[in-house]
Amino acid sequence: MWTSSPKITSDTSFPIASVGKTMTAVAMLRLVAGGDLSLEDKTVDWVSPNISDGLPDLDNITIRHLLTMSSGLPDYYTWDYVEDALDDPGGTQLPEAALGYVFDEPLLFPPGTAFDYSNTNYVLLGLILEAASAQSYGSVMETEVFAPARMTDSFVFGTRPLPANFAHSPDHDANVARYYSAQGFGDGGVISTAADLARFYTALFLDRTLLPADLLRIMTTDDLNEGYGMGIEVEDGILGHSGADLGFSSDVRLHHASATIAIELIAAEDAGMGWTFDRMPD
């Protein structure tokens, strides 16, 4: 039975929400590096017909568009979705069901012409990872991200029971364990620790062992001048990502020139997350 967590440490488990988008992007780029797919592949070629029928514009949307939030797809993650997930996680916390919240909605703009932060992009990327790797999203993340980065305490929720040191959130206390025991998606389905996040950022950006140099450069290039690359926020020499989901908030920042990493994990929704930026050198 899930109870409140003990004292918070760097090894306490937290849902990291959209901080996990960086990991999804890395997994995708590792498959690109291995020749399993291309950034210019059309999304329609990698998803099931029931999804492409509901999102008919996928023949004009590439994997690159999904990674850079330039697809124009609207965001499925609304309060309607969250409330339904709390009421019926088994029927709602499935990628296909989540995408159904934006079926038949028009694109916000033609693909590649603008930027809009939409979780829908990374749910689709999770499904593409599954199709290209012939593994579940949880398994491909273990293979392509957690194991090579030596992240020993990270997993996609729904793939194992919540650990005893899972952080206790006072928000939505009656529902939080059930929510994070259902299936996690590519847009924010990872449970991790501060120690593992430090290992991930070190491996990816400092040791540079996860991606070839050309793909790491592409990942961290802000082509649309929106402060976003591929699953990573880019601003004045600082890389990182923030996240928020039911009961939790998260933020990670790396000052590349000084190799300073700041990680903030809070067991509260919509918490102020300025602490990480305050830790960055001038």
FIROLUM-689480 format. One record per residue: x, y, z of N, C-alpha, C in turn. Coordinates in pm, whole numbers, plus 32768, in hexadecimal, padded with zeros to 4 digits. Layout:
<rs>
XYZXYZXYZ;...
</rs>
This chain:
<rs>
80547F8980008000800080008057807C8000;803380DE7FAA808181587F9E806581B38014;80CD81E5805680BE824380C5811A82B980AC;811983188107816F838E80F78201836580F8;825283B180AC82DE838F809D832D83B98119;83A2837B812F83FB83A9819A843F842B8170;84A2845481BB84EA84CF819F851B84D3810F;8508854780CE852F8556804285C8855A8036;85FD850B7FD9868C850B7FBA869C850D7F22;8717850D7EF48732850B7E64870784887E24;86E884247E7586BC83A27E428625838C7E53;85DD83F37E7D854B83E87E86850E83EB7DFB;84AB83967DE4846D838B7D6083FE83F37D4E;840384397CDE83A0849E7CB9837284887C2A;82F3849F7C0C82CB84AF7B81830985307B4C;834C852B7AD9839285A27AA8834885E67A36;82D285B27A10827C85F379AE82CB86167930;82C08691790082F986B5787E839086BA787B;83D386B278EF846486A278EE8488862478A0;842E85C2789E8445854678548441855677BE;840F85C7778C840F85DB76FA849D85D976C2;84FC860B77108588860676E385B4857676CF;8587851D772585AB8490771A8569844F76A1;84EB8471768884A7843E761084F0846C7594;851984EC75918562851F751D85E684D6750B;862D84BB757786AD8473756E869683E67537;863183A075698614831A753585F8831E74A0;85AA83817474858A838D73E6860983A87394;865D840273C386D584237379873983B07378;8738835E73DE878E82E773DC875F82847371;86DC8279735E86AA822372F386C9825F726A;86C482E3726186EE832671E48780830771C8;87D48311722E886282F5721E887A826571F1;8824820B721F8831817E71FB87F3815A7176;87B581BB7133877B81A270B086F1816470B3;86B081607127862B8124713085BF817D70F4;85D781FD70F28579825D70B885C382DE709B;857A8340706285B483C0703C856384317078;85A384A2708E855C851870BF84F38548705C;850685266FDD84A785536F77843A84EA6F5B;843A847B6FA283CE84196F91834A84596FB5;82E484356F6A825F84686F86822084196FFA;81E08461705281A3842270C7813E83B8709F;80F583D07033808D8373700980C582E86FEE;814482E16FC7818182606FA581A5820C7020;819A8247709781C68201710F815881EB7176;80DF821671588072820671B9800381B1717D;7FAD817E71D27F41812671A67ED58175715B;7E88813371057E20817870B97DB881BE710F;7D97818471837D3181C671D67D5F824E7207;7DE3826172177E1882E3723F7E23834071C7;7E54830D71587E60836270E17DD7838A70AB;7D71833770C17CE9835D70997CB583CF70F0;7CD883CD71717CAA843671CC7CFA84B671C0;7D7A84A871977DD1851C71827DFC851B70F0;7DA5854570967DBC853270067E2E85846FCC;7E6785E070167ED586326FE37F5D85F26FF5;7F638578702A7FE3853B704A8038851E6FD0;7FFC851E6F59804D85086EE180A185836EBD;808785F46EFE80D6866D6EE88130868F6F5F;812B863C6FC681778655704081E885F0704B;82638622705882D885CA7062830085B670F4;835A8557710983908542718E83D785C071BF;841A86067166845B8684718B83F486E871C1;838286F2717F8319874E71AD82EA872A723A;82DA86A9725682B0867F72DB831886A47343;839586897327840086A37386840E873773A7;83F9878D7345840F881D7356838F88697377;83218821739182A1886273B3827388BF7342;828D889872C7826588EB725681FF88A471FC;81B988417234815887F471E480D5883E71D0;80B18894722E802E88D5722B7FC08884726C;7FDF880E72A17F7A87BC72E27F4F87FA7367;7ECF880073847EA1883674057EC387D67476;7EBC880974F07EE787BE75677E72876D75A0;7E8986EB75B17E24869475ED7E1886AA7684;7E8686DB76C27E8E86DF77557E4087587788;7DC4874077AC7D6C87A777E17D3187747865;7CE787CC78AB7CA887A079267C418733790C;7C03873678977BA586CA78757BED86447873;7C65864278377CB185C678337CD8859A78BF;7D0E85F679107D3C85D379977CC9859E79EB;7C5785E179E67BE485B47A357BB5852A7A0A;7BB4851279877B8D848D79567BF38423797E;7C738448797D7CDC83E979A57CCF83C47A38;7CA784247A8A7C9484077B177C1B83AE7B2E;7BB483C27ADE7B3A83727AEB7B4C82E57AB4;7B9682DA7A467BA382597A027C2E824C79C5;7C9682387A187D1E823179E17D3181BF797F;7CF1814E79967D0180DC793D7CCE80F578B1;7C66814978A67C2E816678227C6281E577E4;7C9E823E78367CC882C078057D5F82CA77F6;7DAB828E78507E3D829A784B7E78823277ED;7E528243776F7E8781F776FF7EA8825D7692;7F17824E764B7F3A82B375E67ECB82CC7581;7E8E826175517E24827174EC7DAC82BB7526;7D8B829F75A37D1A82E575E27D3B837775F8;7DB5839576237DDD842076387DD7846E75B5;7E098435754B7E07847A74C97D7984937499;7D1C843E74C57C918450749E7C5784D574CA;7C958516752C7C638598755B7C79860774F4;7CCD85ED74907CE2865274287CC2861B739C;7C8285A773977C58857373157BFB85D872D0;7C1385E9724F7BBF863D71F87BC986D17217;7C2586FA72707C3B878972847C9E87BC721B;7C8A883671E97CE3886B71817D6D888B71B8;7DD08888715F7E5588B371857E54894871AA;7EAD896D72057EB889F9722D7EFF8A4C71C2;7F528A0A71727F9C8A4D71067FD789DF70AD;7FFF8A007033803D899A6FDD80BE8967701B;80D988E57012815188AC705181D188F27023;8226890E708682A88949706982AA89E0705F;82368A22706D82308AB2705A822E8B0170DD;821A8AC0714E82108B0571CE822B8AA3723E;82218AD572B9823C8A84733181C48A8A738D;819F8A1673C4813B8A12742E815889977484;816989B07505818A89427560810F88EA7574;81178870754180A68814754680D68789756E;809E875475DA80C286CE7607809E866375A2;80408680754B8016862074E4808E85F17491;80EB864C747481618629742581AE85B57464;81C185BB74E682168558752881CD84D7754A;814884DB755280FD845D75578112841074D4;810A845874658122841873E381B183E473D8;8211842F740A829B8400740682AD837F7456;8268837574C7826E82F97514823B828274C4;81CF8296747A8199822B742681F7820973B3;8237826F737A82978256730E830F82097343;833C822A73BA83A981DD73F78385814A7404;830A8130742D82DE80A5743A82DE805F73B2;82AA80A2734C82A2806472C7832D804C728C;838880AC729E840C80A172608466803E72A9;8451802E732C84A87FD7737C846D7F4D7394;83EB7F3E737883A37EC2739983A97EA5742E;83AC7F0E747F83A97F027510833C7F5E7547;83147F4775C382BC7FA57605830980267620;82BF8093763A830181117659835A810276D4;832A80BE7739837A80A977B183FA805D7794;83F27FF9773E84697FA8771E84CD7FF576CA;849C8040766884FA808B7613853E80FA7661;84F8813476C485398199771785A6815A776D;858D80E3779F85F3809C77EC866C807E7795;8654804F771B86C0802876C1871080A0768F;86CA810A7668870B817A7624873381EE767F;86FA81F676F687168269774C8745823F77D8;86F181F77820871081DC78AD8790818A78BC;879C811D7872881280C778818892810D7853;8896814877DB8915818977B2893C82017807;88D98245784588F982B6789C890D828C792D;890382097949891481D179CF88AF820A7A33;883482167A0287C682487A55878481CE7A95;87B081AB7B0B8788812E7B4986FE81317B8B;86C881A97BA2864A81B47BEB85DC81F87B98;85E781F27B15858682337ABD853781CA7A70;84B781E87A598461818D7A0E83E881DA79DD;83A381A0797C832581D8794B82B581A679A4;8261820279D581FD81D27A328199817779EE;816D81177A3D811A80AB7A0A8168802D79ED;81EE803879E782407FC279C8826F7F797A45;82627FB87AB982857F767B3882397FBC7BA8;822C7F7D7C1B81E87FBE7C8C8233803B7CB9;81EA809A7CF1822B81107D28828880E77D9A;8302811D7D9D836080F47E058339812C7E8D;837380F37EF48354811D7F7D837C81AD7F97;83DE81DF7F4D840C82687F6383CC82CB7F02;835C82A67EC7831283027E7082E4837B7EC1;830083F37E8E82E2846E7ED9824C847C7EF1;822C84AA7F6681A084BF7F8B8175854A7F62;810585537F1980CE85D47EF2804D85EE7F40;804186637F7F7FC486827FC47F51869E7F65;7F7186B87EE37F0986D37E817ECE86517E4C;7E4C86497E457E0785D47E0C7E3785527E4E;7E4185547ED07E7F84E57F187E3984607EFD;7DB684627EEE7D6C83E57EDD7D8183A67E55;7DAB83F77DF37DB283C67D697E3E83BB7D31;7E9F83FA7D737F2284087D357F6583817D1C;7F5C83247D797F9E82A37D677F6182567CF2;7EDD825B7CE67E9C82147C787EC182517BF2;7EC782D77BED7EEC831D7B727F7782F47B44;7FD682F07BA0806082D17B7C807D823B7B79;801881EB7B8C8026815B7B797FEE812F7AF2;7FA781897AAE7F74816C7A287FE2818979C1;7FC1818379438025818878D9805C821578C4;80E0822078B98121829F7899813A82AB7804;8137832777D281468343774381CC83877727;81E5839E76A7826083DF767C826C8470769F;81FD84AF76C88202853E76E88226855A7778;822984F677CE82498511785A822E849C78B5;824F84247889822C83AD78D3829A83707926;830283BD794683758385798C837183A97A21;839483497A7483AF835E7B01844583507B15;848183B27B59851283B37B66853983EF7BEC;85B984067BFE85EF84437C77864D84B47C4F;866B850B7CAE86CA85777C928753853E7C6B;877C84D47CAD87FE84977C8E880084627BFF;8794841F7BD6878F83EB7B4D8788845B7AE6;874084C67B04873A85377AA787C485757A94;8811857D7AFF889985B07AF488ED85547A9C;88DA84D27AAA892484737A5688FD848479C3;887C849779AA884C84A779218887852478E0;887E8595792488B2861278EB894A860C78DA;898E85CB79358A1F85BC79298A42856678B0;89FF84F578A18A1B849D783089FB84DF77AB;898A852677A5895D855F772789AE85DA76FF;89BD863A775889F386BC77328A8686D27758;8AB6868E77C18B4086A577EE8B9D863877BB;8B7C85BA77D78BCE854C77A28BB0852F7710;8B39855276E48B0D854376578B1884B27627;8AE5845876798AEC83CB76588A698393761F;89FE83E27620897D83AC75F5895E83C47563;89928431752989738453749F89F084797452;89F2845E73D08A5F8492737E8A5D852B737E;8AD0856873658ADC85F9736E8A7B86427312;8A65860E72998A0E8655723C897D8655726B;895085E672A588C685E172D588B6862F7357;891B863273AB891486847424890B871873FE;8953873E7397894D87C9736888C287E97332;8888878E72E5880187A372B1879D87AC7324;87AC875673878750875473F8874F87D97443;87C18819744E87CC8893749F87CA8912744B;87A5890873CC879A897D7375870A89B17375;86FB8A30738E86778A71739486578AAF730C;86318A5B72AD861A8A89722485A88AEE7219;85458AE4727184CF8B39726784D88BB672C0;854A8BC77303855D8C39735D84EF8C4173C6;84CB8BCE73FC84638BC57463849A8B9274E8;851F8B8674F1855A8B53756C854A8ABE757C;853A8A77750D852289E67515856A89A174A2;85AE893374C485EC88DF745E859688657445;85CA87F0746A857E877474628572873A74EE;85038752753084EF872275B885468768761E;857A87DD75FD85D18824765985BE88BB7647;85B7890376B785B0899476B3863D89CD76AB;864F8A30765686D38A69763A86CC8B007651;871F8B3276AD87198BC176CB879E8BF27705;87E48C4676B8885D8C8A76E888C28C2A7727;88E08BBE76E289438B5F771389128B02777E;888F8B06779A88538AAE77FF87F48A4E77B9;880189CF77D987AB896777A28758892B7813;86E088FE77F3868F88BE7859860088AA7830;85AD88897891851D8877787984D5887B78FF;845C88AD78F9840588AD796F8394884A7959;834C882B79C382DC87CE79B8827A87DE7A29;81FE87B97A10819787BB7A79812E87547A54;810487087AB6809A86A67AA38051869A7B29;7FF7863E7B317FA186317BA67FF386257C26;7FF3868F7C778033868B7CFA80C686AA7CFD;810786C47C89819886D37C8781C5873D7C24;8239877A7C42827B87D97BE8830F87B77BE2;834E87D87B7183DB87B47B5F841F88197B04;84A288247B1584F1887A7ABD858388517AC5;85C5884F7A52865488317A4B8696889979F1;870988CC7A1B8754892C79C987E9890A79CD;8828891B795A88B88908794D88F689857912;895689C0795989A88A2B79238A2089E978E2;8A1E89E5785D8A7C898F78168B0D89B9782C;8B288A3A78298BB38A6878328BF58A4278B6;8BA98A4279228BE18A2379A68BC0899679D5;8B72894B79868B4788C379AA8AF688C17A2C;8AAF892E7A478A5A89367ABE89D088FC7A9F;89A3889B7AEF891F885F7AE088CD887D7B5C;885488B07B4987F788C97BB88777887C7B9E;874788357C0286D187E07BF5867188007C66;85F588187C42858E88387CA6851687DC7C90;84F5878E7CF4848387347CF1842B87547D6A;83AD87767D52835587A37DBD82D487527DBB;82AA87227E2E822E86D57E3881B887347E4B;81A3878A7DE8813287E77DE7811A88137D58;809D88297D35807C88547CAD809A88E77C9A;80C589087C1F80D789947BF6812D89E37C58;819489A17C8C81EF89E57CE982488A477C9D;826E8AB27CDE82CD8B0E7CA283548ACA7C90;838B8AD27C1684028A837BF7847B8ADB7BD5;84888B507C1184F68BA97BF0857B8B857C31;85798B287C8F85F38B067CD986638AD77C7F;86438A887C1986AC8A527BC286F48AC17B77;86AA8B237B4486E98B927AFD873F8BE67B5C;87138BF27BD887608C3D7C3A87E68BFC7C57;87F28B7A7C41886D8B327C5A88D08B3E7BE4;88A38B747B7388F98B7C7AFD895C8BF07B0C;89DC8BDB7AE78A3F8C477AEE8A188CBB7A93;8A438D327AB68A288DA87A638A7A8DA479E3;
</rs>
